[in-house]
Amino acid sequence: MNIYEIYPQITQNPIFKDADQDTVNRYLNGDTMTLRRFEADELVYSPDSDKKSVGLILRGSAAVTSLSGKEKVVLKTHKAGNMFGVANLYADEPPPSIISATEPCEVIFIDGSAFRSVIENDMSAMRAYLAFLSKKIIYLNKEISTFTAGSAEKKLAFFLCENQRNGIFEPSFSMSHLAEMLGVGRASLYRALDSLESEGLIQRVEKAILIPDKYKLSKII
């Protein structure tokens, strides 16, 4: 049985989507991949991890939280299908962030050496890896601009743009937790929500937040 039969979700990942199956199966197998389950708030990944590995979320979600500064700020929320740990495969220093489950989730951990072997031996995977890193640089540049601006509205708008799916953001946590994730007070978060809604950029329907036009919302960032 090949790795695509064991974990069919891998075929949907951009890095492996067009890679040669024989190359992928040569390096990814039961010895280089591990499935783990995490409960809400459980630590998924940190700079203290014993060895480099890449995580692919199969189910649930997890938040990437900055370790720098006095306040913990959520940089991104990973959903099912997202991958983490890819950017520091060739770096000497670990990233200054941790990843924690925001709800029960399942993660495939791929040994870093095995992952590198795939992209170093398949040109399609290498091109996809470079495209992934390029997008990450653009994302980080936008993120720096947003969080240094200090505006709760901009932080919220950025977070919603990055974490919405098909124009809908459905939090799996409370507004208090979201405020903590964004590094703002709860009152500031509600004022930001009211402000964005009054401008027609979002619409709240029970716990969900609808985003009619992501482009218009992103313009305030």
N, C-alpha and C positions, 0 to 999 in steps of 0.2 A: 504493500500500500504506500503510495507516494504522499508527500506532505500536503499537496493540494486536496487530497481526499480526507486527510485527518483534520486540516484546518482550511476549509474552502474560502474563508474570509480573506486569506492571503492573496487570492487571485484578484480581489477588488482593490488592494492597496496599490497606489500609483507606482511605487518603486518596483514592485514585482509583477505588475499587470502585463507588461510586454517582455518580461525576462524569459529566457529559455528555460523550459521546465526541467530539462535534464541538469542544467547548472544549479537551479534552485534545489532540486532533490539531492544533488551531490553533497551540498553543504548544510542543508536544513533537514534535520531528522529528530528522532526522539531523544538523541543525546545532546543536541544543541538547542532544543526548545523545551520550555517548561510552562505548563498552565497553572496559574495561581488564582485564587479567589480572595477578595477583600471585602470587609464590611465597611459601612459608612464611617468616615473619619479615620480609617486605618491608613497608616503610612504605606504607600505603594513603592516609592522610589526616592532615594536621597543621595547626596554626595558621598555618604558613608558606605554606599553599597560596595560589596566586596570586589566586584569586577564589572567591567562595562557590559551593558546589555541594552537591547532595544525592546521596548514594550509595545505591543499591539493590543488595544482594548477591544475585547469581543462583546462585552455587555456592560451597561452602566456608564458612569462618568467619573472623572477625577480632575482635581484642580491643581494647577501649577502655581505654587506660592513662592514669592521672592523671600530670600533669607537676609537680604541686605537691609540696613536701617532698623529703626526701632519697631516700625509697624510692618506687619505681614500684609502684603498686597498680592491678590490673585492676579496673575499675568494672563492666564488662559484656562479654559475648561476643556478637557479632552472628552469627546464622546466616543461611542462605539465606532470602530473603523479608524480612529486616529492613532498615530504612532508617536512615541516619545523616546528620547535618548539617542536619536539619530544624529543630531548636530554635533555631539561631542565624541563621536567615535574615534576621531583622529586627534583630539585635543589632549594636552598633557594635564590640564586642570579640570576638575569636575565643575558642572554648572552650579551657580549660587542659588539653587532653588530646590524645593522638595515637591513631591506629587502625592496627594492624599485623595482617597476615595470620597466622593461627595454622596455616594449611594452604593449599595452592594454592586460589585463589578468583577468581571473576569478578565484577566490579562495574560497574553502569551508573552513570555520573555524569550528573546532570541539572543544567544551568545554573541557578543560583539565581534569576536574573531570570525565566526561563521557568517555573520552579516557582511563583514568586510570582504570575505572571500567571494560572496555572491556578486557584489557590485564591482569587484576588481577583475572578475572573470566573465562579466556579461556587459556589453556596451550599452544595451538598452537600460539595464538597471543603473549603470553609472550615470547616464544622461538624466534619468529620472531622479537620482539622488542629488545631482547638481541643481536640477530645477527646484527640488524641495528646499535646498539650502538657500537658493536665491529668493524664494518666496518668504522664507523665514527672516532673511535680512530686511526685506521690505516691511514685513510685519513688525519687527523689532524697532525699526526706525519710526514707524507710526506710533508704536506703543510709547516710546521715549518722549515723543512730542506731546502725546496726550497726558501722560502722568506727570510730566514736569509743568504742564499748564496749571494743574491744581484745581481745575473746575470739576465739581461733582457731575455736572451735566455732561461734560466731555468724557469723563471716565465711564459714566454709565452708557453713553452713546457708543463708545468704543467697545465696551464689553458686550453690549447687545448685538452690535454688528458682527462681532467675531463668534458669538455663541448662538445666534439664531439659526433656525433650520426652516427653510421655505417660508421665511417671513414671520416665524413664530418662535418666541423664547418661552420655554416652560421650565421654570426653576424646580429643582428637586430639593430645595432648601428654603429656609425662611428669609424674609427681607432683612432681618437682623444679621443673618449670616452673609447675605449679599453685601450689606453695608460694610461688614468687617472685611470681606474679600476685596472690596474696592478701596479700602482705607479711608472711608468717610463715615461721618456720624449717621445714625438712623434718620434723624430729622432732615439732614442734608440730602439723603437718598430720596426721601419722600418728596422733598421740594424739587429735586431733579426730575423725578417721575412726573410730578404735576406740570412742571415747566415743559417737558418734552411732549406731554399729552396735549397741553393747551396750544402748542404750536402745530399739532396734527402730525407729529413725527412718530408717535406710538399710540396704541390704544390698549387699555387694560380690560381684559375680559376674565373675571374671576382671578385665578392665579397666573394665567398666561398673559404675555405681553406681545401684542401684534405689531408688526413693523410693515406698514403699507408700502414704503419705498426706502429700501436700504441705502440707496444713493443719497437721497435727501438727508437721511439721518447722519450719514458719514460726513456730510459737508460741514457739520458743526465741530468736527474733531480737529 
